[in-house]
């Protein structure tokens, strides 16, 4: 029956450990599907059919575009009060004119703007129950932001790192808050380039995108480890292949060459989803009761994703071991703290 979910038993986890004792993932051995009852074809409407979010407050970055817009609508329809930080507030208001929500000016590429938005939220809000970090850019031409940071790493990762760290007080007051970070199968393209994360020695837009998506997975994993003592759990996800404004930096010719569309602009890519289907996994990660007590997991197709095979590809799905490596997650957190100068309560006290 669609929507039926099962629980993974400790015995199953022990068996997985015996099969692959070398795996060092933040989610330990829970990175395995739970047979959620949903599929790659499930829609936002199906995932949210029995969800009641009245009395909850959610924040959705990128909440007025693409999958973020679908997410904002679905959460609001389920009764949540939704906050949408927006780089283009006027456009956000126009697109969300029929949705009851609060729009806060914020640009993830401008950390001064992120600080300002967080100050406003800390003053105005009592708590946050849910954050969906859906904003992002993909395969952008070389751009520099802030003190010269590579833009995809800065926008997709560092901006959200600052936002979530500054909002720790509101998350901790949620008494069971969830953070859902949009990543991508694109994380298969690159681990973190520790020696040159900002591509000072030469730029490749797809490798830069892959690095930023790996950063999203590592960030969610370590955020979960630090936040769980306050009841804050975090997840990352691959929404699946969908054409939205995320591809705005790719020409039609590039998308034809990639096999996503034909020369007339019609979608022909294998497994491409509708926007509702694309938003479904993030909504499932945000609301599924099966995920209670879990965290640090990477999801896809409305379920927990398996670990990727060492010789697998993006098309095969799953999450790479390097994107869940504990030492890498801690290292990225330290690097991000050093770059941004932002230290949260969790930075100071560490995990319990």
C-alpha positions in Angstrom: 0.0 0.0 0.0 1.4 3.4 -1.0 2.8 5.3 2.0 3.2 2.2 4.2 6.6 2.2 6.0 8.7 -0.4 7.8 11.4 -0.2 10.4 14.9 -1.5 10.0 15.8 -3.8 12.8 19.0 -3.8 14.9 19.7 -7.3 13.5 19.6 -5.9 9.9 22.1 -3.2 10.9 24.4 -5.8 12.5 24.3 -7.9 9.3 25.2 -4.9 7.3 28.1 -4.2 9.6 29.3 -7.7 9.1 29.1 -7.4 5.3 31.0 -4.1 5.2 32.9 -3.3 8.4 35.1 -0.8 6.6 32.3 1.7 6.1 32.9 4.9 8.2 29.6 6.8 7.7 28.1 9.4 10.0 24.8 7.5 9.8 26.6 4.4 11.0 24.8 1.5 9.3 21.4 3.0 8.9 22.2 4.1 5.4 19.9 1.5 3.8 16.4 1.6 2.3 13.5 1.1 4.7 10.9 0.2 2.0 8.9 3.4 2.6 6.1 2.5 0.4 6.8 5.4 -1.9 8.8 5.3 -5.1 10.6 7.6 -7.6 7.2 8.3 -9.1 5.6 9.4 -5.9 4.4 13.0 -5.8 4.4 15.7 -3.2 0.7 15.3 -2.8 1.0 11.6 -2.1 3.8 12.0 0.4 1.9 14.8 2.3 -1.6 13.2 2.1 -1.9 12.4 5.8 0.5 15.0 7.2 -0.8 17.7 9.6 1.7 20.5 10.3 -0.6 22.9 12.1 1.3 24.7 14.8 4.7 24.2 13.2 7.0 26.8 11.7 9.1 25.9 8.6 11.8 27.8 6.7 12.5 27.0 3.0 15.4 28.5 1.2 14.8 28.8 -2.5 11.1 28.5 -1.5 9.8 30.6 -4.4 11.5 28.7 -7.3 11.5 25.2 -8.7 11.3 22.4 -6.1 11.5 25.0 -3.3 8.3 26.5 -4.5 6.6 23.1 -4.6 7.9 22.5 -1.1 6.6 25.8 0.3 3.1 25.1 -1.2 3.0 21.6 0.2 4.1 22.6 3.7 1.6 25.5 3.8 -1.2 23.3 2.6 -0.4 20.9 5.4 -0.9 23.7 7.9 2.7 24.9 8.5 3.6 28.5 8.8 6.3 29.0 6.2 9.1 31.5 6.1 10.8 32.0 2.7 14.2 33.9 2.6 14.4 35.5 -0.8 17.1 37.1 -2.8 14.3 38.6 -5.0 11.6 39.4 -2.5 9.3 41.1 -5.0 9.4 38.0 -7.3 8.8 35.8 -4.3 5.7 37.7 -3.3 4.4 37.5 -6.8 4.9 33.7 -7.0 3.6 33.1 -3.6 0.6 35.4 -3.8 -1.8 32.6 -3.1 0.3 31.1 -0.3 0.2 32.3 3.3 3.9 32.8 4.2 6.5 35.2 5.5 9.1 36.5 3.1 12.5 37.7 4.5 15.1 39.3 2.2 18.3 37.3 2.1 21.0 36.4 -0.4 23.1 33.3 0.3 26.0 34.7 -1.7 26.2 37.7 0.7 26.9 36.7 4.3 26.1 40.2 5.5 22.6 39.6 4.1 22.4 36.2 5.8 23.4 37.7 9.2 20.8 40.4 8.7 18.1 37.9 7.9 19.0 35.7 10.9 18.9 38.7 13.3 15.4 39.5 12.0 14.3 35.9 12.5 15.8 35.6 16.0 14.0 38.7 17.0 10.6 37.7 15.5 10.4 33.9 15.9 9.9 31.7 18.9 11.2 28.5 17.3 11.8 26.6 14.1 10.5 23.1 13.6 11.7 22.5 10.1 14.3 23.9 7.7 14.5 22.8 4.1 17.6 24.1 2.4 16.5 23.9 -1.2 18.3 26.9 -2.7 21.2 26.4 -4.9 23.0 26.9 -8.2 24.4 24.3 -10.7 27.2 24.2 -13.2 27.7 28.0 -13.1 30.4 29.8 -15.0 33.3 30.8 -12.9 32.1 33.5 -10.4 33.6 34.8 -7.3 31.7 36.0 -4.2 32.6 37.3 -0.8 36.4 37.4 -0.4 36.9 35.5 -3.7 35.2 32.2 -2.9 34.0 29.9 -5.7 30.3 30.7 -6.1 28.8 27.2 -6.1 30.7 26.2 -2.9 29.8 29.6 -1.3 26.1 29.6 -2.2 25.2 25.9 -2.0 27.3 25.2 1.2 28.8 28.2 3.0 25.6 30.4 2.9 23.6 27.5 4.4 26.3 26.8 6.9 26.1 30.3 8.2 22.3 30.4 8.1 21.8 27.2 10.1 24.5 27.9 12.6 23.0 31.3 13.4 19.5 29.8 13.7 20.6 27.2 16.3 18.7 28.9 19.1 15.4 28.6 17.2 16.1 25.0 16.1 16.9 24.0 19.6 13.6 25.5 20.9 11.7 23.4 18.3 12.1 20.3 20.6 12.5 18.0 17.6 13.4 20.1 14.6 14.5 18.7 11.3 16.9 20.1 8.8 16.7 18.8 5.2 19.6 19.7 2.9 19.2 19.4 -0.9 22.2 17.6 -2.3 22.3 15.7 -5.6 23.6 12.6 -7.4 26.1 15.2 -8.6 28.0 14.6 -5.4 29.5 11.6 -7.3 31.5 14.0 -9.4 33.8 15.2 -6.7 34.9 14.8 -3.1 36.0 18.0 -1.3 39.1 19.5 -2.9 40.8 20.2 0.3 43.9 21.7 -1.3 42.0 24.0 -3.6 38.3 24.2 -2.8 37.9 27.6 -4.6 39.5 26.4 -7.8 42.3 28.9 -7.8 44.3 26.6 -10.0 41.7 26.2 -12.7 37.9 26.0 -12.9 35.6 23.1 -13.9 31.9 24.0 -13.4 30.8 20.3 -13.0 33.5 19.4 -10.6 32.7 22.6 -8.6 29.1 21.6 -8.5 30.0 18.1 -7.4 32.1 19.4 -4.6 29.3 21.7 -3.4 26.9 18.8 -3.3 29.3 16.6 -1.4 29.6 19.5 1.0 25.8 19.4 1.5 25.8 15.8 2.5 28.8 16.2 4.9 27.2 19.3 6.4 23.9 17.5 7.1 25.7 14.6 8.6 27.8 16.6 11.1 24.9 19.0 11.8 22.9 15.9 12.9 25.7 14.7 15.1 26.1 18.1 16.8 22.4 18.9 17.1 20.9 15.6 18.2 21.3 16.4 21.9 18.9 19.3 21.3 16.5 17.0 19.3 17.7 18.5 16.0 18.1 15.9 13.2 19.4 16.5 9.7 19.1 14.7 6.4 20.4 15.3 2.9 18.9 14.1 -0.4 19.0 13.7 -4.1 15.6 14.9 -5.6 16.1 13.1 -8.9 16.6 14.6 -12.4 14.2 17.5 -12.9 14.4 20.5 -15.2 13.8 23.8 -13.2 15.4 27.2 -12.9 18.4 25.4 -11.4 19.7 24.7 -15.0 19.6 28.4 -15.9 23.3 28.6 -16.5 23.2 25.7 -19.0 22.4 26.5 -22.6 19.9 24.5 -24.6 22.7 23.1 -26.7 24.4 21.8 -23.5 21.2 20.2 -22.3 20.7 18.5 -25.7 24.2 17.2 -25.6 23.6 15.8 -22.1 20.5 14.0 -23.4 18.1 15.9 -21.2 16.0 17.5 -23.9 15.7 17.3 -27.7 16.4 20.2 -30.1 12.8 21.4 -29.6 13.2 21.6 -25.9 11.1 18.6 -25.0 12.3 16.5 -22.0 13.7 13.2 -23.2 16.1 12.3 -20.3 15.7 8.9 -18.7 13.9 9.0 -15.4 13.2 12.7 -15.4 10.6 13.7 -12.8 7.8 16.3 -12.6 8.4 19.1 -10.1 5.9 17.5 -7.7 7.8 14.2 -7.9 11.1 16.0 -7.5 9.9 17.8 -4.3 8.5 14.5 -2.8 11.8 13.2 -1.4 12.5 16.4 0.5 9.0 16.4 1.9 9.3 12.8 2.9 12.6 13.5 4.7 11.0 16.5 6.4 7.9 14.8 7.7 8.1 10.9 7.7 7.6 9.4 11.2 9.8 6.5 10.1 12.7 8.8 10.4 12.0 9.7 14.0 15.1 9.0 16.0 17.3 8.8 12.9 19.5 11.4 11.2 22.6 12.1 9.2 21.1 10.1 6.3 21.1 10.6 2.6 17.8 10.0 0.9 16.5 9.5 -2.7 13.3 8.4 -4.3 11.3 8.9 -1.0 13.5 6.5 0.9 16.9 6.2 2.5 19.4 5.6 -0.2 21.9 2.7 -0.2 25.6 3.2 -0.2 26.9 3.6 -3.8 29.0 0.8 -5.2 32.7 1.8 -5.6 32.4 1.5 -9.4 28.9 2.9 -9.6 27.8 6.0 -11.4 25.4 8.8 -10.8 22.7 7.0 -12.7 23.1 4.0 -10.4 22.2 6.2 -7.4 23.2 5.8 -3.8 25.6 7.9 -1.7 29.4 7.8 -1.9 31.3 6.7 1.2 33.4 9.9 1.1 30.2 12.0 1.4 29.5 10.4 4.8 33.0 10.1 6.2 33.1 11.3 9.8 36.6 12.8 9.6 35.7 14.7 6.4 32.5 16.0 7.9 34.4 17.3 11.0 37.1 18.8 8.8 34.6 20.6 6.5 32.9 22.0 9.5 36.2 23.4 10.8 37.1 24.8 7.4 33.7 26.4 7.0 33.9 27.9 10.5 37.3 29.4 9.7 36.1 30.8 6.3 32.9 32.4 7.6 33.9 33.3 11.1 30.6 31.8 12.4 30.7 29.8 15.6 27.4 28.5 16.9 26.6 27.0 20.4 27.2 23.6 18.9 30.7 24.7 17.6 31.6 25.5 21.2 30.3 22.5 23.0 30.6 19.7 20.4 28.4 16.6 20.2 27.2 14.8 23.3 
